[in-house]
Amino acid sequence: MVEWTTEERAIIQGIFSKLDYDTVGPESLARCLIVYPWTQRYFGKFGNLYNADTILANPMLGKHGTVVLRGLLTAVNNMDDIKNAYTQLSELHSETLHVDPGNFRLLADCLTVIVAGKMKAEFTPEVQAALQKFLSVVVSALSRQYH
């Protein structure tokens, strides 16, 4: 079980209360697909992903990026039991979608970059530490079914 300090909880809740989900989600997913092009293989039904411009303009990817980011609210609202909160999502990604669990970490890293860019000077080392701890727990929970 992960121990959260009062400060970490406040930081995570603060970050997610201020995010523009319809911007940060799509930008994070697009960044992942552009920086790590092999992750595109899971999005074959989303149409043309030929280059960065087509990825950024793809409405299905944008919508999915929003869904992914909003899905993190499950973890924010269940910080003391993230693993169990993501049991079904872990099963879906491992057993049905067959997503390489390493891709969760790549997306988490891209989300961190996007959040840092949005927060600017407010993205202190303490904020980064709390966010990366939180995302590491989420990645572990999503990867749980693979073990």
Backbone as CSV, one residue per row, in Angstrom:
resi,resn,N_x,N_y,N_z,CA_x,CA_y,CA_z,C_x,C_y,C_z
1,MET,0.836,-1.179,0.000,0.000,0.000,0.000,0.884,1.247,0.000
2,VAL,0.480,2.227,-0.741,1.224,3.473,-0.842,0.766,4.418,0.261
3,GLU,1.725,5.061,0.870,1.418,6.066,1.888,1.458,7.440,1.233
4,TRP,0.425,8.215,1.444,0.337,9.562,0.893,0.378,10.564,2.026
5,THR,1.201,11.578,1.876,1.199,12.652,2.859,0.021,13.581,2.555
6,THR,-0.323,14.386,3.531,-1.383,15.372,3.333,-1.006,16.323,2.202
7,GLU,0.264,16.704,2.125,0.731,17.589,1.054,0.591,16.934,-0.315
8,GLU,0.989,15.667,-0.430,0.870,14.958,-1.709,-0.574,14.876,-2.168
9,ARG,-1.461,14.554,-1.240,-2.889,14.490,-1.583,-3.384,15.842,-2.097
10,ALA,-3.002,16.887,-1.400,-3.438,18.236,-1.789,-2.869,18.615,-3.152
11,ILE,-1.627,18.265,-3.409,-1.006,18.572,-4.701,-1.733,17.852,-5.826
12,ILE,-1.964,16.562,-5.656,-2.629,15.774,-6.704,-4.041,16.291,-6.941
13,GLN,-4.774,16.502,-5.885,-6.135,17.017,-6.041,-6.124,18.401,-6.685
14,GLY,-5.146,19.217,-6.327,-5.025,20.546,-6.917,-4.729,20.500,-8.399
15,ILE,-3.808,19.645,-8.780,-3.474,19.508,-10.208,-4.716,19.118,-10.999
16,PHE,-5.398,18.077,-10.552,-6.516,17.552,-11.323,-7.766,18.434,-11.258
17,SER,-7.829,19.306,-10.265,-8.964,20.236,-10.212,-8.785,21.402,-11.176
18,LYS,-7.550,21.662,-11.600,-7.260,22.804,-12.462,-7.034,22.433,-13.923
19,LEU,-6.940,21.156,-14.232,-6.630,20.746,-15.606,-7.775,21.039,-16.562
20,ASP,-7.419,21.413,-17.758,-8.365,21.489,-18.862,-8.284,20.131,-19.562
21,TYR,-9.192,19.251,-19.217,-9.143,17.864,-19.681,-9.208,17.754,-21.199
22,ASP,-9.948,18.668,-21.825,-10.109,18.616,-23.277,-8.882,19.124,-24.026
23,THR,-7.935,19.662,-23.310,-6.674,20.100,-23.916,-5.522,19.204,-23.489
24,VAL,-5.386,19.017,-22.194,-4.248,18.262,-21.654,-4.302,16.788,-22.060
25,GLY,-5.479,16.182,-22.044,-5.601,14.778,-22.439,-5.174,14.540,-23.876
26,PRO,-5.777,15.269,-24.826,-5.375,15.096,-26.227,-3.897,15.431,-26.473
27,GLU,-3.400,16.486,-25.853,-1.994,16.846,-26.056,-1.061,15.765,-25.522
28,SER,-1.415,15.169,-24.398,-0.574,14.125,-23.805,-0.550,12.875,-24.673
29,LEU,-1.731,12.444,-25.129,-1.796,11.256,-25.974,-1.100,11.516,-27.302
30,ALA,-1.324,12.668,-27.896,-0.670,12.993,-29.167,0.844,13.007,-28.997
31,ARG,1.323,13.599,-27.927,2.767,13.651,-27.683,3.329,12.234,-27.585
32,CYS,2.618,11.359,-26.909,3.072,9.972,-26.768,3.176,9.303,-28.137
33,LEU,2.169,9.489,-28.967,2.162,8.844,-30.284,3.208,9.431,-31.223
34,ILE,3.524,10.693,-31.037,4.533,11.346,-31.876,5.941,10.983,-31.415
35,VAL,6.186,11.069,-30.120,7.522,10.812,-29.573,7.854,9.317,-29.603
36,TYR,6.856,8.489,-29.386,7.039,7.033,-29.376,6.128,6.425,-30.444
37,PRO,6.506,6.520,-31.713,5.595,6.125,-32.798,5.139,4.668,-32.757
38,TRP,5.886,3.795,-32.122,5.451,2.397,-32.049,4.170,2.248,-31.230
39,THR,3.838,3.239,-30.399,2.593,3.166,-29.635,1.368,3.366,-30.520
40,GLN,1.565,3.824,-31.735,0.454,4.048,-32.667,-0.255,2.748,-33.043
41,ARG,0.421,1.632,-32.912,-0.161,0.361,-33.366,-1.465,0.010,-32.657
42,TYR,-1.711,0.607,-31.507,-2.949,0.329,-30.776,-4.103,1.202,-31.250
43,PHE,-3.832,2.086,-32.186,-4.837,3.045,-32.627,-5.112,2.936,-34.127
44,GLY,-4.987,1.749,-34.665,-5.190,1.531,-36.084,-6.575,1.919,-36.576
45,LYS,-7.576,1.814,-35.734,-8.950,2.148,-36.123,-9.224,3.650,-36.058
46,PHE,-8.224,4.417,-35.656,-8.414,5.858,-35.499,-8.082,6.633,-36.770
47,GLY,-7.760,5.949,-37.840,-7.504,6.611,-39.115,-6.050,6.984,-39.320
48,ASN,-5.834,8.028,-40.106,-4.513,8.459,-40.530,-3.685,8.999,-39.365
49,LEU,-2.588,8.339,-39.096,-1.632,8.790,-38.076,-0.263,8.952,-38.723
50,TYR,-0.248,9.465,-39.935,0.947,9.514,-40.770,2.057,10.387,-40.203
51,ASN,1.698,11.510,-39.625,2.722,12.409,-39.095,2.147,13.202,-37.925
52,ALA,2.959,14.076,-37.360,2.537,14.832,-36.178,1.287,15.658,-36.451
53,ASP,1.203,16.268,-37.621,0.039,17.105,-37.940,-1.249,16.298,-37.971
54,THR,-1.200,15.112,-38.569,-2.420,14.299,-38.638,-2.783,13.740,-37.269
55,ILE,-1.783,13.443,-36.458,-2.054,12.967,-35.095,-2.710,14.076,-34.284
56,LEU,-2.141,15.265,-34.338,-2.672,16.390,-33.569,-4.081,16.782,-34.012
57,ALA,-4.397,16.573,-35.277,-5.702,16.964,-35.812,-6.746,15.850,-35.751
58,ASN,-6.364,14.670,-35.303,-7.270,13.525,-35.320,-8.309,13.648,-34.200
59,PRO,-9.578,13.820,-34.543,-10.602,14.017,-33.510,-10.830,12.788,-32.628
60,MET,-10.650,11.594,-33.189,-10.838,10.388,-32.369,-9.742,10.272,-31.321
61,LEU,-8.506,10.617,-31.693,-7.421,10.604,-30.711,-7.638,11.661,-29.650
62,GLY,-8.087,12.835,-30.074,-8.368,13.890,-29.109,-9.413,13.458,-28.094
63,LYS,-10.468,12.857,-28.589,-11.544,12.388,-27.702,-11.014,11.315,-26.747
64,HIS,-10.218,10.397,-27.282,-9.678,9.332,-26.429,-8.711,9.902,-25.390
65,GLY,-7.932,10.908,-25.769,-7.037,11.545,-24.809,-7.804,12.152,-23.649
66,THR,-8.947,12.748,-23.936,-9.798,13.301,-22.881,-10.325,12.189,-21.980
67,VAL,-10.759,11.093,-22.590,-11.268,9.950,-21.823,-10.172,9.400,-20.899
68,VAL,-8.966,9.266,-21.433,-7.846,8.744,-20.631,-7.574,9.666,-19.441
69,LEU,-7.503,10.955,-19.709,-7.208,11.885,-18.622,-8.323,11.894,-17.590
70,ARG,-9.560,11.887,-18.027,-10.682,11.832,-17.081,-10.665,10.523,-16.294
71,GLY,-10.142,9.470,-16.913,-10.019,8.192,-16.217,-9.092,8.257,-15.017
72,LEU,-8.197,9.214,-15.023,-7.308,9.380,-13.864,-8.040,9.901,-12.648
73,LEU,-9.218,10.464,-12.846,-10.009,10.907,-11.701,-10.401,9.735,-10.813
74,THR,-10.519,8.546,-11.399,-10.782,7.352,-10.590,-9.676,7.165,-9.569
75,ALA,-8.444,7.365,-9.989,-7.312,7.240,-9.070,-7.286,8.383,-8.062
76,VAL,-7.573,9.590,-8.525,-7.599,10.742,-7.613,-8.632,10.513,-6.518
77,ASN,-9.759,9.939,-6.881,-10.839,9.719,-5.922,-10.675,8.437,-5.104
78,ASN,-9.678,7.638,-5.436,-9.441,6.367,-4.729,-7.958,6.212,-4.403
79,MET,-7.342,7.271,-3.917,-5.892,7.247,-3.716,-5.429,6.168,-2.742
80,ASP,-6.301,5.716,-1.877,-5.913,4.672,-0.929,-6.132,3.268,-1.467
81,ASP,-6.687,3.146,-2.656,-6.949,1.827,-3.231,-6.950,1.887,-4.761
82,ILE,-5.935,2.502,-5.313,-5.855,2.682,-6.760,-5.807,1.339,-7.486
83,LYS,-5.074,0.384,-6.944,-4.960,-0.919,-7.633,-6.321,-1.571,-7.838
84,ASN,-7.117,-1.601,-6.808,-8.439,-2.211,-6.967,-9.367,-1.352,-7.814
85,ALA,-9.206,-0.050,-7.756,-10.043,0.843,-8.563,-9.811,0.632,-10.055
86,TYR,-8.615,0.160,-10.416,-8.283,-0.035,-11.824,-8.264,-1.500,-12.257
87,THR,-8.831,-2.380,-11.477,-8.826,-3.805,-11.821,-9.442,-4.063,-13.195
88,GLN,-10.632,-3.538,-13.441,-11.302,-3.795,-14.727,-10.550,-3.158,-15.885
89,LEU,-10.016,-1.972,-15.686,-9.271,-1.307,-16.752,-7.976,-2.057,-17.057
90,SER,-7.351,-2.599,-16.034,-6.145,-3.402,-16.233,-6.477,-4.665,-17.027
91,GLU,-7.576,-5.309,-16.674,-8.001,-6.505,-17.403,-8.299,-6.178,-18.866
92,LEU,-8.990,-5.080,-19.117,-9.307,-4.675,-20.484,-8.039,-4.479,-21.306
93,HIS,-7.075,-3.743,-20.749,-5.862,-3.445,-21.498,-4.967,-4.665,-21.688
94,SER,-4.984,-5.592,-20.743,-4.123,-6.769,-20.881,-4.782,-7.883,-21.680
95,GLU,-6.023,-8.182,-21.388,-6.661,-9.355,-21.971,-7.385,-9.083,-23.291
96,THR,-7.904,-7.893,-23.462,-8.665,-7.585,-24.675,-7.842,-6.758,-25.657
97,LEU,-7.254,-5.670,-25.172,-6.526,-4.761,-26.056,-5.067,-5.156,-26.262
98,HIS,-4.528,-5.956,-25.359,-3.139,-6.440,-25.429,-2.122,-5.301,-25.541
99,VAL,-2.328,-4.281,-24.732,-1.427,-3.130,-24.722,-0.171,-3.482,-23.937
100,ASP,0.971,-3.189,-24.510,2.240,-3.370,-23.810,2.218,-2.469,-22.580
101,PRO,2.360,-3.015,-21.380,2.255,-2.187,-20.178,3.336,-1.105,-20.084
102,GLY,4.413,-1.244,-20.811,5.432,-0.199,-20.829,4.908,1.104,-21.412
103,ASN,3.867,0.996,-22.219,3.281,2.195,-22.815,2.575,3.078,-21.791
104,PHE,2.131,2.488,-20.691,1.509,3.294,-19.640,2.523,4.281,-19.068
105,ARG,3.745,3.824,-18.890,4.804,4.688,-18.370,5.125,5.795,-19.377
106,LEU,5.179,5.450,-20.649,5.457,6.459,-21.675,4.385,7.550,-21.679
107,LEU,3.130,7.145,-21.577,2.048,8.119,-21.548,2.115,8.957,-20.275
108,ALA,2.443,8.334,-19.165,2.573,9.075,-17.900,3.676,10.125,-18.009
109,ASP,4.774,9.769,-18.649,5.869,10.729,-18.838,5.429,11.890,-19.724
110,CYS,4.690,11.588,-20.784,4.201,12.649,-21.662,3.199,13.545,-20.936
111,LEU,2.358,12.961,-20.120,1.420,13.749,-19.323,2.180,14.681,-18.378
112,THR,3.239,14.184,-17.773,4.046,15.006,-16.872,4.622,16.216,-17.611
113,VAL,5.112,15.991,-18.820,5.673,17.082,-19.623,4.596,18.124,-19.935
114,ILE,3.424,17.671,-20.325,2.338,18.590,-20.672,1.885,19.369,-19.439
115,VAL,1.711,18.685,-18.324,1.302,19.362,-17.088,2.351,20.388,-16.674
116,ALA,3.608,20.026,-16.772,4.681,20.965,-16.430,4.605,22.212,-17.298
117,GLY,4.361,22.023,-18.578,4.246,23.162,-19.482,3.069,24.053,-19.155
118,LYS,1.966,23.471,-18.718,0.776,24.244,-18.369,0.962,24.990,-17.046
119,MET,1.628,24.334,-16.090,1.776,24.926,-14.759,2.922,25.937,-14.676
120,LYS,3.869,25.818,-15.575,5.032,26.711,-15.613,5.737,26.754,-14.250
121,ALA,5.901,27.919,-13.649,6.666,28.077,-12.402,6.030,27.351,-11.219
122,GLU,4.738,27.077,-11.303,4.064,26.341,-10.231,4.466,24.867,-10.202
123,PHE,5.097,24.396,-11.266,5.523,22.995,-11.335,6.869,22.865,-10.621
124,THR,6.800,22.911,-9.322,7.992,22.841,-8.474,8.476,21.404,-8.372
125,PRO,9.673,21.192,-7.849,10.135,19.822,-7.644,9.186,19.008,-6.755
126,GLU,8.556,19.651,-5.779,7.616,18.941,-4.899,6.369,18.517,-5.665
127,VAL,5.906,19.380,-6.552,4.749,19.049,-7.376,5.105,17.904,-8.327
128,GLN,6.276,17.996,-8.932,6.707,16.928,-9.832,6.825,15.605,-9.086
129,ALA,7.402,15.636,-7.903,7.571,14.402,-7.127,6.217,13.770,-6.800
130,ALA,5.266,14.588,-6.378,3.936,14.058,-6.047,3.242,13.509,-7.286
131,LEU,3.325,14.250,-8.398,2.679,13.788,-9.633,3.311,12.503,-10.132
132,GLN,4.620,12.431,-10.116,5.270,11.216,-10.612,5.013,10.025,-9.686
133,LYS,4.930,10.257,-8.395,4.576,9.175,-7.473,3.170,8.678,-7.790
134,PHE,2.249,9.616,-7.956,0.866,9.276,-8.270,0.773,8.485,-9.579
135,LEU,1.425,8.990,-10.618,1.369,8.310,-11.913,2.052,6.947,-11.871
136,SER,3.083,6.807,-11.061,3.739,5.499,-10.908,2.790,4.484,-10.286
137,VAL,1.999,4.920,-9.324,1.024,4.027,-8.701,-0.054,3.651,-9.717
138,VAL,-0.486,4.617,-10.523,-1.481,4.337,-11.563,-0.927,3.345,-12.584
139,VAL,0.303,3.571,-13.033,0.938,2.663,-14.000,1.035,1.261,-13.410
140,SER,1.416,1.170,-12.162,1.519,-0.139,-11.500,0.144,-0.818,-11.447
141,ALA,-0.887,-0.044,-11.126,-2.234,-0.601,-11.052,-2.709,-1.082,-12.420
142,LEU,-2.437,-0.301,-13.452,-2.844,-0.710,-14.799,-2.063,-1.927,-15.287
143,SER,-0.865,-2.079,-14.795,-0.008,-3.202,-15.195,-0.250,-4.444,-14.351
144,ARG,-1.050,-4.328,-13.346,-1.272,-5.406,-12.370,-1.716,-6.717,-13.002
145,GLN,-2.630,-6.652,-13.955,-3.188,-7.859,-14.569,-2.125,-8.616,-15.383
146,TYR,-1.068,-7.942,-15.759,-0.015,-8.556,-16.576,0.876,-9.490,-15.770
147,HIS,0.854,-9.365,-14.460,1.768,-10.141,-13.609,1.189,-11.475,-13.239
